[in-house]
Amino acid sequence: MHTLRAENIEKKIQGKSILCDINLELKSGLVYGIVGRNGSGKTMLFRAISGLMKLTGGRVEYDGKELKKDFDVLPSLGITIEHAGMYPEFTGLQNLKILAKIKKMITEKEIREAIERVGLNPDDKRIVKKYSLGMKQRLAIAQAIMEKPEVIMLDEPTNGLDEDGVLLIRNIIAEERERGSIILLASHNKEDIELLADKVYCLSDGRLEGTES
């Protein structure tokens, strides 16, 4: 059982509060839905608790160890966030092989399995520049799950997908929950949240309120 805890975290940019006094305790095998309008701070929250952004105040702990002291980024993380780009001139497989070299945890076989799992063909010779929005979305999710991470953060994972794609990604999220990941899910799709989230948080003007799903 893993625990990710945020205590009184704050983020200010040019004197403006983006995240205000946020407290969270997240546990393995649960999906946490984050809802809020555009600009409410959802992407910033993901960046803050994953270690991709320095905090102005507060602290983040993972299994009792402190982010930015014991490690710079969460040690077992899969994440999709806005504008997290792939190399447009390479294929999907080539992109994921480049990313997999960072941690050297998985083989090409596991990369191919992740690509197939999201409904793409690992042998597709098209470069990512030629992908549709839905294909890019599927590839981003393959990247997030390929190393079987303990923490998965998904920002609008069903955006740009057709009905079959939406069902596929929802099934993957449910499977990852069963595997025991801590999953954070930000979505404008109310059905995503209603079907998948064990607990729902509303983020408004950088402040977080929680309700049981």
C-alpha positions as CSV (number, residue, x, y, z in Angstrom):
1,M,0.0,0.0,0.0
2,H,1.4,3.4,-1.1
3,T,0.4,6.8,0.2
4,L,0.9,10.2,-1.5
5,R,0.2,13.1,0.8
6,A,0.2,16.8,0.1
7,E,0.3,19.1,3.1
8,N,-0.7,22.8,2.9
9,I,0.8,23.1,-0.6
10,E,0.8,26.5,-2.3
11,K,2.0,27.9,-5.6
12,K,2.4,31.5,-6.5
13,I,3.4,32.9,-9.9
14,Q,4.3,36.6,-10.1
15,G,2.5,37.1,-6.7
16,K,-0.7,35.5,-7.9
17,S,-1.9,32.4,-6.0
18,I,-2.4,29.4,-8.3
19,L,-2.7,26.7,-5.6
20,C,-3.9,27.7,-2.1
21,D,-3.4,25.6,1.0
22,I,-4.1,22.2,-0.6
23,N,-4.2,19.1,1.5
24,L,-4.6,15.6,0.0
25,E,-4.1,12.0,1.1
26,L,-4.1,9.5,-1.7
27,K,-3.9,5.7,-1.4
28,S,-3.2,2.7,-3.7
29,G,-6.0,1.1,-5.6
30,L,-8.2,4.2,-5.7
31,V,-9.2,6.7,-8.4
32,Y,-9.4,10.3,-7.4
33,G,-11.4,12.6,-9.7
34,I,-10.4,16.3,-10.0
35,V,-13.0,18.5,-11.5
36,G,-12.9,22.2,-12.2
37,R,-13.3,24.7,-15.1
38,N,-10.3,25.6,-17.4
39,G,-7.8,27.7,-15.5
40,S,-8.8,26.3,-12.1
41,G,-5.3,24.8,-11.5
42,K,-5.8,21.1,-12.4
43,T,-2.6,20.9,-14.5
44,M,-0.7,22.9,-11.9
45,L,-1.9,20.5,-9.2
46,F,-0.5,17.5,-11.1
47,R,2.8,19.3,-11.7
48,A,3.0,20.3,-8.0
49,I,2.4,16.8,-6.4
50,S,4.5,14.9,-9.0
51,G,7.6,17.1,-8.6
52,L,7.5,18.7,-12.0
53,M,7.2,22.1,-10.4
54,K,8.7,23.8,-7.3
55,L,6.2,24.7,-4.6
56,T,6.0,28.1,-2.9
57,G,4.9,26.5,0.3
58,G,3.9,23.2,1.9
59,R,5.3,19.7,1.3
60,V,4.5,16.5,-0.6
61,E,5.3,13.1,0.9
62,Y,5.3,9.7,-0.8
63,D,5.5,6.7,1.5
64,G,7.0,8.9,4.3
65,K,9.7,10.4,2.0
66,E,9.7,14.1,1.1
67,L,9.5,15.3,-2.5
68,K,12.4,17.6,-3.4
69,K,14.4,16.3,-0.5
70,D,14.5,12.5,-0.9
71,F,13.8,12.6,-4.7
72,D,13.1,15.3,-7.3
73,V,10.2,13.6,-9.0
74,L,7.9,10.8,-7.7
75,P,9.9,7.7,-8.2
76,S,7.2,5.6,-10.0
77,L,5.1,8.0,-12.0
78,G,3.1,7.9,-15.2
79,I,1.6,11.2,-16.3
80,T,-0.2,12.9,-19.1
81,I,-0.4,16.7,-19.0
82,E,-1.2,19.4,-21.5
83,H,1.5,20.2,-24.0
84,A,3.7,17.2,-22.9
85,G,4.9,16.7,-26.5
86,M,6.2,13.7,-28.4
87,Y,8.8,14.1,-31.1
88,P,6.7,14.8,-34.2
89,E,9.2,13.4,-36.7
90,F,9.4,9.9,-35.0
91,T,6.9,7.0,-34.9
92,G,4.9,6.2,-31.8
93,L,7.2,3.2,-31.0
94,Q,10.3,5.3,-31.5
95,N,9.0,8.0,-29.2
96,L,8.2,5.5,-26.4
97,K,11.6,3.7,-26.8
98,I,13.3,7.1,-26.3
99,L,11.3,7.7,-23.1
100,A,11.9,4.2,-21.8
101,K,15.7,4.8,-22.0
102,I,15.4,7.3,-19.2
103,K,14.7,4.7,-16.5
104,K,15.7,1.6,-18.4
105,M,13.0,-0.4,-16.6
106,I,11.2,-2.0,-19.5
107,T,12.0,-3.8,-22.8
108,E,10.7,-3.2,-26.3
109,K,8.2,-6.1,-25.7
110,E,6.5,-4.1,-22.9
111,I,6.5,-0.9,-24.9
112,R,4.8,-2.8,-27.7
113,E,2.2,-4.3,-25.3
114,A,1.4,-0.8,-24.0
115,I,0.9,0.6,-27.5
116,E,-1.4,-2.4,-28.4
117,R,-3.3,-2.0,-25.2
118,V,-4.4,1.5,-26.1
119,G,-5.6,0.3,-29.5
120,L,-2.6,1.4,-31.7
121,N,-0.3,-0.6,-33.9
122,P,3.3,-0.5,-32.7
123,D,4.5,-1.2,-36.3
124,D,2.6,1.8,-37.7
125,K,5.2,3.6,-39.8
126,R,3.4,7.0,-39.6
127,I,5.3,9.7,-37.7
128,V,3.5,11.3,-34.8
129,K,3.1,14.5,-36.8
130,K,0.6,12.6,-39.0
131,Y,-1.4,11.2,-36.0
132,S,-5.0,12.3,-35.4
133,L,-5.8,14.0,-32.0
134,G,-7.2,10.7,-30.8
135,M,-4.1,8.7,-31.8
136,K,-1.9,11.2,-30.0
137,Q,-4.1,10.9,-26.9
138,R,-3.8,7.1,-27.0
139,L,0.0,7.3,-27.4
140,A,0.2,9.6,-24.4
141,I,-1.7,7.1,-22.3
142,A,0.5,4.3,-23.5
143,Q,3.5,6.3,-22.3
144,A,1.9,6.9,-18.9
145,I,1.1,3.2,-18.3
146,M,4.0,1.4,-20.0
147,E,6.3,1.1,-16.9
148,K,3.4,0.0,-14.6
149,P,3.8,3.0,-12.3
150,E,2.6,3.2,-8.7
151,V,1.1,6.7,-9.4
152,I,-0.8,7.6,-12.5
153,M,-2.0,11.2,-13.3
154,L,-4.2,11.6,-16.3
155,D,-5.3,15.1,-17.6
156,E,-8.4,14.8,-19.8
157,P,-7.6,11.2,-20.9
158,T,-10.7,10.7,-23.1
159,N,-10.4,14.1,-24.9
160,G,-10.4,13.6,-28.7
161,L,-11.4,10.0,-28.6
162,D,-14.3,8.3,-30.3
163,E,-16.8,6.2,-28.4
164,D,-14.8,3.0,-28.7
165,G,-11.6,4.8,-27.6
166,V,-13.4,6.3,-24.5
167,L,-14.5,2.8,-23.4
168,L,-11.1,1.4,-24.0
169,I,-9.3,4.1,-21.9
170,R,-11.9,3.8,-19.1
171,N,-11.3,0.0,-19.0
172,I,-7.5,0.6,-18.8
173,I,-8.0,3.1,-15.9
174,A,-10.1,0.5,-14.1
175,E,-7.4,-2.2,-14.7
176,E,-4.7,0.1,-13.4
177,R,-6.8,0.7,-10.3
178,E,-7.1,-3.1,-9.8
179,R,-3.3,-3.4,-10.2
180,G,-3.0,-1.1,-7.2
181,S,-2.0,2.3,-8.7
182,I,-2.9,5.6,-7.1
183,I,-4.8,7.3,-10.0
184,L,-5.6,11.0,-10.3
185,L,-8.0,11.8,-13.1
186,A,-8.9,15.3,-14.3
187,S,-11.8,15.3,-16.7
188,H,-14.5,17.5,-18.1
189,N,-16.4,14.4,-19.0
190,K,-18.8,13.9,-16.1
191,E,-19.3,10.3,-17.1
192,D,-15.6,9.6,-16.7
193,I,-15.7,10.9,-13.1
194,E,-19.0,9.2,-12.2
195,L,-17.9,5.8,-13.5
196,L,-14.3,5.7,-12.4
197,A,-13.7,8.0,-9.3
198,D,-13.8,6.7,-5.8
199,K,-13.5,10.2,-4.5
200,V,-14.1,13.5,-6.2
201,Y,-12.4,16.8,-5.5
202,C,-13.5,20.1,-6.9
203,L,-10.7,22.6,-7.7
204,S,-11.9,26.3,-7.9
205,D,-9.5,29.3,-7.9
206,G,-6.7,27.1,-6.7
207,R,-8.7,25.8,-3.7
208,L,-9.7,22.1,-3.3
209,E,-12.9,20.7,-1.8
210,G,-13.6,17.0,-1.5
211,T,-16.8,14.9,-1.8
212,E,-17.2,11.2,-1.7
213,S,-18.2,9.8,-5.1
